[in-house]
Amino acid sequence: MTSFDLGVNLADPDTFARGFPHEAFRRLRREAPVYWHPQAHERGGKGFFVVSKYEDVRHVGRTPQIYSSAPGITIVDNQADFEAGQSSMLQMDPPRHARYRKLVSGGFTPRRINALEPMIRGLANEILDEAARKPRVDFVTDIAAELPLRVIARFLGVPDEDRATLFSASNRLLGFEDVEYGTTEEDGRQAAMELAMLAHRIGEARKAAPQDDIVTILLKAELDGDRLSDIDFIAFFVLLTIAGNETTRNQTSHTLRLLLEHPAELAKLRADPTLLNSAIEEALRFSPPVMYFRRTTKADTTLRGVSIPKDSFVAVYYPSANRDEDLFPDPDRFDVTRTPNEHLAFGDGEHFCLGASLARLQLRSMIGETLRRFPHIELAGDISLLRSHFIDGVKHMPVRLSA
């Protein structure tokens, strides 16, 4: 097994607090597209294989019979994390994953998601109204974080008084590597417990008084006599809270950041608002919020001539796949007119993000309304990135809401 000095440690959260190391991944795609990374994460684990090219990332995602999700999805090898994730869709392989996905997919039909647009656009403007009254605005905490938080709260029937729990718990679950949040691994587990208790309370309320909402749909969904158990429902509630809050918040922040950092592209969008969809897709390609998922090999295998033993960790990196020179012309250029744009920001294969349509709707609503109402919005300070080896997050982004 050969390796070379990559110059960065992909298991170290500090590596990503300075931004995703695209230069290192350009080298990997060119010299070692399947690379043995000997360093392990500080929380425990072992070395892992890094997969950096588009077609290889898709192959791993579409071959669950070899590359399993069940043992865990991060390079951290932690028994408590493994046990906590066993009821999550993210840690399911076929055929269990397919049955589970069919059970919950009724809440994410195009008709149901499209029907949410007036509500989501109204929430976006409500949030912008509140932000405009503040003397200083942090786009992340005052705007980007608020929309998915309120949408998921409505989507899951979370009472207003419990909304803060969603925000706090998701931060603590995914952001505990960052000292700013002042939390620990144990606090992350406590956050998961808080969400589980909230889910249980809401589930019991819907059993007693069903409503026309996704919680009732999930609890009543049936496939060949199977229904979601209480544990399954709680696991899906927690997954939706994290995936629907944290990732959408970060993608909204990255999208505005990229537009403000590329004024010529922003000018194109202002001149032609019909480019909003392609601009959002380009931001998803350029800076996806989830940096990688891990798979574990179920048998000895080979990828691009590299032997990968059974029980190896294999990490597929989406920001690298999204800039693969073989698929994307001039991949390091942010281009709001780029088409086609078959990025992998939402994953691929059986684990393609179930909430992709909801995320896109929120991005269109918040970015579209922000640019419409504040045509001269600009950065007003330094951008602060999250210290995490897994989530490409934006913690703070001061802006001036200039109309």
RAPEUR-V509339 format. One record per run of one state. SS is the DSSP state (alpha for helix, beta for strand, coil for the rest). FROM is the first residue (numbers start at 1). TO is the last residue. If there is no record, write none. Layout:
BEGIN
ss;from;to
SS;FROM;TO
SS;FROM;TO
END
This chain:
BEGIN
ss;from;to
coil;1;12
alpha;13;16
coil;17;21
alpha;22;31
coil;32;33
beta;34;37
coil;38;44
beta;45;45
coil;46;47
beta;48;51
coil;52;53
alpha;54;61
coil;62;66
beta;67;68
coil;69;75
beta;76;76
coil;77;78
alpha;79;84
coil;85;88
alpha;89;91
coil;92;95
alpha;96;108
coil;109;109
alpha;110;114
coil;115;116
alpha;117;132
coil;133;136
beta;137;138
alpha;139;155
coil;156;159
alpha;160;174
coil;175;178
alpha;179;181
coil;182;184
alpha;185;208
coil;209;213
alpha;214;220
coil;221;222
beta;223;223
coil;224;225
beta;226;226
coil;227;229
alpha;230;261
coil;262;262
alpha;263;271
coil;272;272
alpha;273;286
coil;287;289
beta;290;290
coil;291;291
beta;292;297
coil;298;300
beta;301;303
coil;304;305
beta;306;308
coil;309;312
beta;313;317
alpha;318;321
coil;322;348
alpha;349;351
coil;352;355
alpha;356;373
coil;374;377
beta;378;385
coil;386;390
beta;391;391
coil;392;393
beta;394;400
coil;401;403
END
